[in-house]
Amino acid sequence: MSILSELQRDEAARLLLAARGSGRPGSRLPESCRPQTAEDALAIQRRVQAALQAQTGGWKCSLPTAERPVACAPIFASTIRRDSPCAVLAHGPTVRIEPEIAFVLGRDLPPRAVPYGEGEVRAAIVETRLVLELLDSRYADPSVASFPELLADQVSNQGLFVGSAVPDGLAAPLEAFRVVIEDDARTLHERDGRHPDGHPLRPLVWLASFLASRGEPLASGQIVTTGSYAGALEVPLSAALRVRFGELGSIAVEFLATRR
């Protein structure tokens, strides 16, 4: 269901693009163009991406809930990083990250009317990767924004840092593991990590079917991340960090503030 007009969607996208362009978060969207439905939020997402001429390199998603009936956003290819140091947009001495497990597709999952089954999605996965989602909201105070507003803003995605592959990843214990983040001197965070949807594959199966029903494919080579095991964690810039994913492996990275 849509409530906003095309002009209102355009205005919301213009404001989000302005915040992206300046590198400075702004206030929440004005009521005159504030999305109240998932359909409006997704339409604003598409407008922002089209204006940036950004290719889709992957997706973030989670299983629907009553409060979040649709929770997905494209991750722009230009924001997917694999090398350290990793440049990030920061508004202080720290950046927020989320330790996650992501899946790389080795074949397309094209549009169709019939939902995809778990077996079909498993067969399309070529790699399981340790990743860090990089966060940044275009709202100065995202805590006061409604979920459709957050959805319109790519659910606060800034990018994705891709770490090592998990050997035989789909057979590994991906439901839960200890998350530890350290620098050279101390432990910064330590959590009993647990996937918010039980297993990271479940949201990918939902996403494949959701996009397929809308005439949108998941493409070979795209990477899909499906939720943090430890919430959003602040880590310092210009520090040699190691993020441990239990016995699955670790990511070594240093984040540096980008210059605009």
C-alpha positions as CSV (number, residue, x, y, z in Angstrom):
1,M,0.0,0.0,0.0
2,S,1.2,3.5,-0.9
3,I,0.3,6.7,0.9
4,L,2.9,9.1,-0.6
5,S,2.6,10.6,-4.1
6,E,5.4,10.4,-6.6
7,L,6.4,14.0,-5.8
8,Q,6.5,13.2,-2.0
9,R,8.7,10.2,-2.6
10,D,11.0,12.4,-4.7
11,E,11.2,15.0,-2.0
12,A,12.1,12.3,0.7
13,A,14.8,10.9,-1.6
14,R,16.2,14.4,-2.2
15,L,16.5,15.1,1.5
16,L,18.3,11.7,2.1
17,L,20.6,12.4,-0.8
18,A,21.4,15.8,0.6
19,A,22.4,14.2,4.0
20,R,24.6,11.7,2.1
21,G,26.2,14.4,0.0
22,S,27.1,16.6,2.9
23,G,28.2,13.7,5.2
24,R,26.2,15.3,8.0
25,P,23.1,13.6,9.3
26,G,19.9,15.7,9.3
27,S,16.6,15.7,11.1
28,R,14.0,13.1,10.4
29,L,11.9,13.4,7.2
30,P,9.2,16.1,7.4
31,E,5.6,14.8,7.8
32,S,4.8,16.0,4.3
33,C,7.0,13.3,2.8
34,R,7.5,10.9,5.7
35,P,6.9,7.2,4.6
36,Q,4.4,5.3,6.6
37,T,4.4,2.1,4.6
38,A,7.0,-0.3,3.5
39,E,6.1,0.3,-0.2
40,D,6.7,4.0,0.1
41,A,10.0,3.3,1.9
42,L,11.2,0.9,-0.7
43,A,10.3,3.3,-3.5
44,I,12.4,6.0,-1.7
45,Q,15.3,3.5,-1.5
46,R,15.1,2.9,-5.2
47,R,15.1,6.7,-5.9
48,V,18.2,7.3,-3.8
49,Q,20.0,4.4,-5.5
50,A,19.1,5.6,-8.9
51,A,20.2,9.1,-8.2
52,L,23.6,7.8,-7.0
53,Q,23.8,5.5,-10.0
54,A,24.9,2.8,-7.5
55,Q,25.1,-0.8,-8.5
56,T,23.7,-3.4,-6.1
57,G,26.6,-5.4,-4.7
58,G,24.6,-7.2,-2.1
59,W,21.7,-7.0,0.4
60,K,21.0,-6.8,4.1
61,C,17.8,-8.3,5.4
62,S,16.1,-9.9,8.3
63,L,12.9,-11.9,8.8
64,P,9.7,-9.9,8.9
65,T,8.0,-9.1,12.2
66,A,4.8,-7.3,13.0
67,E,6.7,-4.0,13.6
68,R,9.0,-4.6,10.6
69,P,6.9,-6.3,7.9
70,V,9.7,-5.8,5.3
71,A,13.3,-5.4,6.4
72,C,15.8,-5.3,3.5
73,A,18.0,-2.9,1.6
74,P,20.5,-3.1,-1.2
75,I,24.2,-2.7,-0.3
76,F,25.9,-0.6,-3.0
77,A,28.8,-2.3,-4.7
78,S,31.0,0.8,-4.2
79,T,30.7,0.5,-0.4
80,I,31.7,-3.2,-0.2
81,R,35.3,-3.4,1.1
82,R,37.8,-6.2,1.5
83,D,41.1,-4.5,2.3
84,S,42.4,-2.8,5.4
85,P,42.8,0.0,6.3
86,C,39.1,0.6,5.5
87,A,37.8,4.1,4.9
88,V,34.5,4.9,6.7
89,L,32.4,8.0,7.2
90,A,32.6,8.8,10.9
91,H,31.1,11.6,13.0
92,G,33.6,11.3,15.9
93,P,36.5,9.0,17.0
94,T,34.4,5.8,16.6
95,V,32.4,3.9,14.0
96,R,29.5,1.5,14.5
97,I,29.8,-2.0,13.2
98,E,27.8,-5.2,13.4
99,P,29.5,-8.7,13.3
100,E,27.5,-10.8,10.9
101,I,27.6,-13.9,8.6
102,A,27.0,-13.4,4.9
103,F,26.4,-15.6,1.9
104,V,27.9,-15.1,-1.6
105,L,25.7,-16.4,-4.4
106,G,27.2,-18.5,-7.1
107,R,24.1,-18.5,-9.3
108,D,21.1,-16.2,-10.0
109,L,17.8,-16.6,-8.2
110,P,15.6,-15.0,-10.8
111,P,12.0,-13.6,-10.4
112,R,9.2,-16.2,-10.3
113,A,5.8,-16.5,-8.7
114,V,6.6,-19.6,-6.6
115,P,8.6,-18.9,-3.4
116,Y,12.1,-20.3,-3.2
117,G,12.7,-23.3,-0.9
118,E,15.7,-23.6,1.5
119,G,17.3,-26.3,-0.6
120,E,17.2,-24.1,-3.7
121,V,18.8,-21.2,-1.9
122,R,21.4,-23.5,-0.3
123,A,22.4,-24.8,-3.7
124,A,22.9,-21.2,-5.0
125,I,25.4,-20.3,-2.2
126,V,29.0,-20.5,-3.2
127,E,30.6,-19.0,0.0
128,T,29.9,-18.3,3.6
129,R,31.8,-15.2,4.8
130,L,32.6,-13.4,8.1
131,V,31.6,-9.8,7.6
132,L,31.2,-6.5,9.4
133,E,28.3,-4.3,8.5
134,L,29.3,-0.7,8.6
135,L,26.6,1.6,10.0
136,D,25.7,5.2,9.5
137,S,22.3,6.9,9.6
138,R,21.3,9.9,7.5
139,Y,19.2,11.0,10.6
140,A,20.9,12.8,13.4
141,D,18.8,10.9,15.9
142,P,17.6,7.7,14.3
143,S,16.1,6.6,17.6
144,V,13.1,8.9,17.0
145,A,12.6,7.8,13.4
146,S,9.8,5.3,12.5
147,F,10.8,2.0,10.9
148,P,9.6,3.1,7.5
149,E,11.9,6.1,7.7
150,L,14.8,3.8,8.6
151,L,13.9,1.5,5.8
152,A,13.9,4.4,3.3
153,D,17.4,5.1,4.5
154,Q,18.8,1.7,3.7
155,V,18.3,0.6,7.3
156,S,21.3,2.7,8.3
157,N,23.7,0.8,6.0
158,Q,27.0,2.5,5.2
159,G,28.7,-0.5,3.6
160,L,30.1,-3.9,4.3
161,F,33.6,-5.2,5.2
162,V,34.1,-8.7,3.9
163,G,36.4,-11.1,5.8
164,S,37.5,-14.6,5.3
165,A,35.4,-17.5,4.1
166,V,34.1,-20.1,6.6
167,P,35.1,-23.6,5.4
168,D,32.1,-25.7,4.7
169,G,30.1,-22.8,6.0
170,L,26.6,-24.1,5.6
171,A,27.5,-27.1,7.8
172,A,29.2,-25.0,10.5
173,P,27.4,-24.0,13.7
174,L,26.1,-20.5,12.6
175,E,23.4,-20.1,15.2
176,A,25.6,-18.8,18.0
177,F,29.2,-18.1,19.0
178,R,31.3,-15.9,21.2
179,V,32.0,-12.5,19.7
180,V,35.2,-10.7,20.9
181,I,36.6,-7.4,19.6
182,E,40.1,-6.5,20.7
183,D,42.7,-3.9,19.9
184,D,46.4,-4.2,20.6
185,A,45.9,-3.3,24.2
186,R,42.6,-4.6,25.5
187,T,39.3,-6.3,24.9
188,L,36.7,-3.7,23.7
189,H,33.6,-5.9,23.5
190,E,32.7,-9.4,24.4
191,R,29.3,-11.0,23.8
192,D,27.6,-14.4,23.7
193,G,26.6,-13.9,20.1
194,R,23.3,-15.3,18.8
195,H,21.7,-14.8,15.4
196,P,18.5,-12.7,15.8
197,D,16.5,-15.0,13.5
198,G,17.9,-18.3,14.8
199,H,20.1,-19.0,11.7
200,P,21.5,-16.6,9.1
201,L,20.1,-18.6,6.2
202,R,16.5,-18.0,7.1
203,P,16.4,-14.3,6.2
204,L,18.1,-15.1,2.8
205,V,15.4,-17.6,1.9
206,W,12.8,-15.0,2.7
207,L,14.7,-12.3,0.7
208,A,15.0,-14.5,-2.4
209,S,11.2,-15.1,-2.4
210,F,10.3,-11.5,-1.5
211,L,12.4,-10.1,-4.4
212,A,11.3,-12.8,-6.8
213,S,7.7,-12.0,-6.2
214,R,8.4,-8.3,-7.1
215,G,10.2,-9.2,-10.3
216,E,13.6,-8.5,-8.8
217,P,16.5,-11.1,-9.0
218,L,19.2,-12.0,-6.6
219,A,22.3,-12.2,-8.9
220,S,25.4,-14.4,-8.9
221,G,28.2,-12.7,-7.1
222,Q,26.0,-10.7,-4.8
223,I,26.6,-11.0,-1.0
224,V,23.7,-11.1,1.5
225,T,24.1,-10.4,5.2
226,T,21.3,-11.2,7.5
227,G,21.7,-9.7,11.0
228,S,24.1,-9.0,13.8
229,Y,25.2,-11.5,16.4
230,A,25.9,-8.7,18.9
231,G,23.9,-5.6,18.0
232,A,25.6,-2.4,16.9
233,L,29.0,-1.9,18.6
234,E,31.2,1.2,18.6
235,V,34.9,0.7,17.8
236,P,37.7,3.2,17.6
237,L,39.2,4.6,14.4
238,S,42.9,4.3,13.6
239,A,43.2,1.1,15.8
240,A,44.3,-2.4,14.8
241,L,41.2,-4.4,15.6
242,R,40.5,-8.1,15.7
243,V,36.9,-9.3,15.6
244,R,36.7,-13.0,16.7
245,F,33.7,-15.1,15.6
246,G,34.0,-17.9,18.1
247,E,35.8,-20.9,16.4
248,L,34.8,-19.8,12.9
249,G,37.6,-17.3,12.4
250,S,38.4,-13.7,12.8
251,I,38.6,-10.4,10.9
252,A,41.6,-8.1,11.3
253,V,40.8,-4.5,10.2
254,E,41.7,-0.9,10.8
255,F,39.1,1.8,10.1
256,L,40.1,5.3,9.0
257,A,37.9,8.3,8.7
258,T,37.3,9.2,5.0
259,R,37.9,12.7,3.8
260,R,35.2,14.5,1.9
